[in-house]
Amino acid sequence: MKISKSSGKLFPIKKMLIKLLGIDRFGRKKVLKVHTLNIDEIYVPAGRRKELDPEKLKLTADKIMEETEQNPISVRQGKGRYVLLRGVHRLEARKALGETTIKGHILQAKQR
């Protein structure tokens, strides 16, 4: 799928589609690099902590032990640490299982 330019600029709707579909302006799928992160270096904001559901945490830990949960978490670079964006149950489950690292995507997210 190739997204064409019109007079040197992309139409706003095409820009929105590019962002939503996770593709570049030529229609190629963007692939995020997976990093191995130290759990100790990840800060969990209070808002994310409130999302913790003990039942879901247990199910996630069970999936990790069965090796069926392998989705990376999402973090952004903070001041000397990473800040968790998505994956609080995966992170907390790995902590509870005594793991010291976790797979994750480092995103270029803006602070709210």
Contacts in CASP RR format, 6 or more apart in sequence:
PFRMAT RR
TARGET T0000
AUTHOR 0000-0000-0000
METHOD contacts of the structure
MODEL  1
MKISKSSGKLFPIKKMLIKLLGIDRFGRKKVLKVHTLNIDEIYVPAGRRK
ELDPEKLKLTADKIMEETEQNPISVRQGKGRYVLLRGVHRLEARKALGET
TIKGHILQAKQR
1 23 0 8 1.000
1 27 0 8 1.000
2 26 0 8 1.000
2 27 0 8 1.000
3 10 0 8 1.000
3 14 0 8 1.000
3 17 0 8 1.000
3 18 0 8 1.000
3 23 0 8 1.000
3 25 0 8 1.000
3 26 0 8 1.000
3 27 0 8 1.000
5 25 0 8 1.000
10 18 0 8 1.000
10 25 0 8 1.000
18 24 0 8 1.000
18 25 0 8 1.000
18 27 0 8 1.000
22 29 0 8 1.000
22 30 0 8 1.000
23 29 0 8 1.000
23 30 0 8 1.000
24 30 0 8 1.000
32 72 0 8 1.000
32 105 0 8 1.000
32 107 0 8 1.000
33 105 0 8 1.000
33 106 0 8 1.000
34 72 0 8 1.000
34 103 0 8 1.000
34 104 0 8 1.000
34 105 0 8 1.000
35 103 0 8 1.000
35 104 0 8 1.000
35 105 0 8 1.000
35 106 0 8 1.000
36 101 0 8 1.000
36 102 0 8 1.000
36 103 0 8 1.000
36 104 0 8 1.000
37 73 0 8 1.000
37 75 0 8 1.000
37 82 0 8 1.000
37 101 0 8 1.000
37 102 0 8 1.000
37 103 0 8 1.000
37 104 0 8 1.000
37 106 0 8 1.000
38 100 0 8 1.000
38 101 0 8 1.000
39 91 0 8 1.000
39 94 0 8 1.000
39 95 0 8 1.000
39 99 0 8 1.000
39 100 0 8 1.000
39 101 0 8 1.000
39 102 0 8 1.000
40 100 0 8 1.000
41 80 0 8 1.000
41 81 0 8 1.000
41 82 0 8 1.000
42 73 0 8 1.000
42 75 0 8 1.000
42 81 0 8 1.000
42 82 0 8 1.000
42 83 0 8 1.000
42 84 0 8 1.000
42 91 0 8 1.000
42 102 0 8 1.000
43 78 0 8 1.000
43 81 0 8 1.000
43 82 0 8 1.000
43 83 0 8 1.000
43 84 0 8 1.000
44 84 0 8 1.000
44 88 0 8 1.000
44 91 0 8 1.000
44 92 0 8 1.000
45 83 0 8 1.000
45 84 0 8 1.000
48 84 0 8 1.000
48 88 0 8 1.000
49 88 0 8 1.000
51 88 0 8 1.000
52 88 0 8 1.000
52 89 0 8 1.000
52 92 0 8 1.000
53 89 0 8 1.000
56 89 0 8 1.000
57 89 0 8 1.000
57 92 0 8 1.000
57 93 0 8 1.000
57 96 0 8 1.000
60 69 0 8 1.000
60 89 0 8 1.000
60 90 0 8 1.000
60 93 0 8 1.000
61 93 0 8 1.000
61 96 0 8 1.000
61 97 0 8 1.000
63 69 0 8 1.000
64 90 0 8 1.000
64 93 0 8 1.000
64 94 0 8 1.000
64 97 0 8 1.000
65 97 0 8 1.000
69 90 0 8 1.000
69 93 0 8 1.000
70 103 0 8 1.000
71 90 0 8 1.000
72 102 0 8 1.000
72 103 0 8 1.000
72 104 0 8 1.000
72 105 0 8 1.000
73 84 0 8 1.000
73 85 0 8 1.000
73 86 0 8 1.000
73 87 0 8 1.000
73 90 0 8 1.000
73 91 0 8 1.000
73 102 0 8 1.000
73 103 0 8 1.000
73 104 0 8 1.000
73 105 0 8 1.000
74 84 0 8 1.000
74 85 0 8 1.000
74 86 0 8 1.000
74 87 0 8 1.000
74 104 0 8 1.000
74 105 0 8 1.000
74 107 0 8 1.000
75 82 0 8 1.000
75 83 0 8 1.000
75 84 0 8 1.000
75 85 0 8 1.000
75 104 0 8 1.000
75 105 0 8 1.000
75 106 0 8 1.000
75 107 0 8 1.000
76 82 0 8 1.000
76 83 0 8 1.000
76 85 0 8 1.000
76 106 0 8 1.000
76 107 0 8 1.000
76 108 0 8 1.000
76 109 0 8 1.000
77 83 0 8 1.000
77 106 0 8 1.000
82 106 0 8 1.000
84 91 0 8 1.000
85 107 0 8 1.000
85 109 0 8 1.000
90 102 0 8 1.000
91 102 0 8 1.000
94 102 0 8 1.000
END
